[in-house]
Amino acid sequence: MKEPNRVLLLVGSPRGPKSTSESLGAHLLLKLHGYGLKTEKVYIHTSMKSDEDCASLLQAVDSSDLLVLAFPLYVDSLPSPVIAALELIAEHRKASKKPKRQKLVAISNSGFPEARQSDTALAICRRFASETGLEWAGGLAFGEGEAIGGTPLENAGGMVRNVKRALDLTATALAEDKPVPEEAKGLMAKHIVPIWMYVWFAGRRWKRKAKKHGAQNKLHDRPYQK
């Protein structure tokens, strides 16, 4: 396959531009643009609301050489709008007599401290690529996503230095028609803050949200337990 010249970022978070998926994907897109690639961005959950929106999504996919799917982890898998979009793309490629040769890269982020929690979701993405004739270029898994909370990486300080380095290495490889480097995967999986600190701040955040909605005394309720 020739080196890609058009890249499409598919943002799979319902938070859209205020999401960690956006933060990670946008940084990679910026670096790829710096290598001279033409870039485009689509928010999946707003692109699945009508037949016209779906048609526009497929048109954007068809015009790209490299697809970058950035999404949050939902119960070891992908958000339902993302799954629906992938099913739509799969049907579209199956109906085509000669599907375009394209690559797929996936970036999964989660609120868990461990990046390995995204292993199953990335395996799903890899299987999707195999089933639809896309070339799997690799996946990146990021934990502690709530520590970023949608902040652009350029404004997130030193704690994201490994994340930025991972995406920079990935951009260089993809621009040269190479897969995601193992070094990039390792850097992305590193903790950006100590686990104890992340869990402590996450707990405080949940308590503030519960208090805001008058549920501070219900955090330990088990409504579905017999």
ChimeraX attribute file (.defattr): number of C-alpha atoms within 10 A of each C-alpha:
attribute: neighborCount
match mode: 1-to-1
recipient: residues
	/A:1	9
	/A:2	9
	/A:3	13
	/A:4	19
	/A:5	16
	/A:6	19
	/A:7	24
	/A:8	22
	/A:9	26
	/A:10	27
	/A:11	29
	/A:12	29
	/A:13	23
	/A:14	18
	/A:15	15
	/A:16	18
	/A:17	16
	/A:18	14
	/A:19	23
	/A:20	29
	/A:21	28
	/A:22	28
	/A:23	22
	/A:24	26
	/A:25	23
	/A:26	19
	/A:27	19
	/A:28	22
	/A:29	24
	/A:30	14
	/A:31	18
	/A:32	25
	/A:33	18
	/A:34	13
	/A:35	15
	/A:36	12
	/A:37	17
	/A:38	16
	/A:39	16
	/A:40	17
	/A:41	16
	/A:42	18
	/A:43	20
	/A:44	26
	/A:45	20
	/A:46	15
	/A:47	19
	/A:48	19
	/A:49	11
	/A:50	10
	/A:51	10
	/A:52	11
	/A:53	14
	/A:54	18
	/A:55	14
	/A:56	15
	/A:57	21
	/A:58	17
	/A:59	11
	/A:60	19
	/A:61	22
	/A:62	19
	/A:63	14
	/A:64	21
	/A:65	20
	/A:66	27
	/A:67	23
	/A:68	21
	/A:69	22
	/A:70	27
	/A:71	28
	/A:72	29
	/A:73	27
	/A:74	15
	/A:75	12
	/A:76	15
	/A:77	21
	/A:78	22
	/A:79	17
	/A:80	12
	/A:81	18
	/A:82	24
	/A:83	17
	/A:84	15
	/A:85	20
	/A:86	17
	/A:87	14
	/A:88	17
	/A:89	19
	/A:90	17
	/A:91	12
	/A:92	14
	/A:93	18
	/A:94	14
	/A:95	10
	/A:96	9
	/A:97	7
	/A:98	8
	/A:99	14
	/A:100	15
	/A:101	14
	/A:102	22
	/A:103	23
	/A:104	21
	/A:105	24
	/A:106	24
	/A:107	26
	/A:108	30
	/A:109	26
	/A:110	24
	/A:111	20
	/A:112	18
	/A:113	23
	/A:114	16
	/A:115	23
	/A:116	15
	/A:117	21
	/A:118	27
	/A:119	16
	/A:120	15
	/A:121	25
	/A:122	24
	/A:123	15
	/A:124	16
	/A:125	24
	/A:126	20
	/A:127	14
	/A:128	19
	/A:129	20
	/A:130	12
	/A:131	11
	/A:132	17
	/A:133	17
	/A:134	21
	/A:135	17
	/A:136	20
	/A:137	23
	/A:138	21
	/A:139	27
	/A:140	26
	/A:141	26
	/A:142	31
	/A:143	23
	/A:144	24
	/A:145	23
	/A:146	18
	/A:147	19
	/A:148	19
	/A:149	15
	/A:150	19
	/A:151	18
	/A:152	18
	/A:153	20
	/A:154	12
	/A:155	9
	/A:156	15
	/A:157	11
	/A:158	12
	/A:159	14
	/A:160	20
	/A:161	15
	/A:162	18
	/A:163	23
	/A:164	20
	/A:165	15
	/A:166	23
	/A:167	26
	/A:168	19
	/A:169	19
	/A:170	28
	/A:171	26
	/A:172	19
	/A:173	17
	/A:174	21
	/A:175	20
	/A:176	13
	/A:177	16
	/A:178	14
	/A:179	20
	/A:180	23
	/A:181	20
	/A:182	15
	/A:183	12
	/A:184	23
	/A:185	21
	/A:186	16
	/A:187	21
	/A:188	25
	/A:189	21
	/A:190	18
	/A:191	19
	/A:192	22
	/A:193	14
	/A:194	10
	/A:195	14
	/A:196	10
	/A:197	10
	/A:198	19
	/A:199	16
	/A:200	10
	/A:201	14
	/A:202	16
	/A:203	11
	/A:204	11
	/A:205	12
	/A:206	13
	/A:207	15
	/A:208	14
	/A:209	12
	/A:210	15
	/A:211	14
	/A:212	10
	/A:213	8
	/A:214	10
	/A:215	12
	/A:216	14
	/A:217	10
	/A:218	11
	/A:219	11
	/A:220	7
	/A:221	8
	/A:222	8
	/A:223	7
	/A:224	5
	/A:225	5
	/A:226	4
